[in-house]
Amino acid sequence: MRYADGPKAECEIRIAAAVPRVWGLVSDIGLPARLSPELQRVEWLDGATAPAVGARFAGHNRHPKIGEWRTVSQLVTVAAGHEFGWAVLDTAGRFGAPVTDPAQALATWRFTLTPAFGGVLLRHSVRVGPGASGLSTVIARMPDREEHLIEARLAELRTGMTATLEGIKALAEA
């Protein structure tokens, strides 16, 4: 697996709740910060107060090996009851020239809701790249370990995604 291939991870969970209930949770940009081991807090940017394609928000993250950092994300998909997605951008130019184009994101995240018998099948996914990121920086220093580095990072992301999905399930079914 190579960074240039756009490595992906996906997790899913069945939730015994109505689509609108689950949608209300996944479209709340602050909720993952309550559930994720890495994302600590978020806030809307540019005067945005609600989800809409093009709206941006800042995410404040923490990782035991990496430390703390801030990201800027832009909503790329807001299809009520179906899909909620955002692209993480390097607007500060931490990994090269500043990036404001979602097509050059560090990563693109999505929640996808599919009605299922008795509730909802909720998928949480991420595609890493194609833009430069902390992971691509580490790979550049250790190119012979690229596959291992990607697999390790995707495993960490899956752990966080699973925690987020389990938290959404608990809230939706309560």
N, C-alpha and C positions, 0 to 999 in steps of 0.2 A: 504494500500500500504506500502510495506516494502523496505528499502534500498537494502536488499539482493535480491529482485526481479528484480532489474535493472529498476527503474522507467524511463519512456520515455515521451517525449513531441514531438509533430510534428505540424508544421504549413505549409500551402501551399498557393500559389498564382498563378493565370493565368497571363501570360505575352505575350503580342502581339509583339513578336520578334522571330527571328530565333534562333534555338538551338546554333549555334556557337557564336552568340552575347551574349547569356545568359551564356554559358560555359566560355567565356572569363572573365566575371565578377565574377562568383562563384569560379573560379580557381585562382583568384588573392587573395593571403592570406592577403593583406593589406586592401582590400575593406571593410570587416566587421568592421574594426576599425573606418572607416569613418561613419558607419551607426548604430552601436550597442551602447546602453547606457552604457555597462559594459566594453567591450574591447576597450582599448584606442590606442594601437599601437602594431605592430608586426615587427619582423625581422627574416630573414633566419638565421639558425645556421649551423655550420660545413662546411661552404663554399658553401652551397646550394644556388642557384639563381633562381630556377624554380621548379614547382611542379613535383614530382616523388615519387612513393611509397618508403617509408623509409626516405625521406627528413624531416628535423626537423626545427621548427621555435619557437621562443619565443613570448609569448603574454603578454602584460602588461595590467592589469585589474584594475578597480576601482569600488567600490560599496559603497553607503553612510553608510551602517551599518557595513561592513566588513573592509573597508579601501582599500589599494592597495596591489597587489601581482603580481608575475610573474609566468607564466606557461611555460612548454615546451611541444610542441605537435609534433607528428609524423604522417606524411601522411600514411594512411592505404589503401586508395582507390583513384586511379586516372584513371578513365575510361572516356576518352575524350568524351564530349557531353552527358554523362550519369550520372556519380556519382563521387563526390569528398568528401572524408572523412578523418578525423584526430582523433587521440586518444590523450587526454590530460594526460600527465604522471607526476608523482611526483618524478622527477629526483633528487630533493634536499632533499627528505625525510622529508618534512614538516609534514606528517601525519603518519609516521612510517618509515620502511625501504625504501630506495630509490627504485623507480619503473622505469624500462626502457622497460618493456614488455607491448605492447599495449593491450594484453589480460587482464591486470590488471589496466587498465586506470581509472582515476578519472571520466572521461566522454568520450564518443565517439560521435562526431558530423558528420553530413552528409548533403550534398546537393544532391538531386536526380532530374534529369531533365527527363521529359516524353513529347515527342512531343504530341501536342494537336491541335485541329482545330484552325487555326489562330495564332499559337505560341507554347508556352511551359507551362506545368504545373510544377512549381518548388516547391519542398518540402524541408523543412529545419527541421532536426530532431536531437535529442540528447537522448542518453541513459546514465543515471547516474550510476557510478560504473563500475565494481565491486570493484575497488580499493578504499582505504580509501581517504577521502576528507574532506574539511571543513564542508560539510553537515553531513557526518557520525560522525565527531567529536562532532558537536552540538547534534546530535541524541543520542550519547553515554552519554551526560550530562543530557538529558531530554528524556529518552526512552519512557515515557508515551505519548509524543507529536510527536512521529515519523511520523505518517501519516500526521498530520497538517504541520509539518516542511517540509516534502517532497512536499506536495501540494503547499505550499507557494513558495518554491524555483522553482518548475516547472512553476508556474504562472509567476514568474519573468523572467525565461528563455523564456517563450512563448512571453512575451512582447518584449524582445530583438530580438527574432527570427522574430517577425512580423515587427518590425522596419527595420530589415535587409532586409527582403523580399520586403517590400514596397520601400526601397531605391534601390534595384536591379531592380525592375520593372520600377521605374522612370528613371533610367539610361538606361536600355535596350530599353525602348520605346521612349526615347528622339531622 
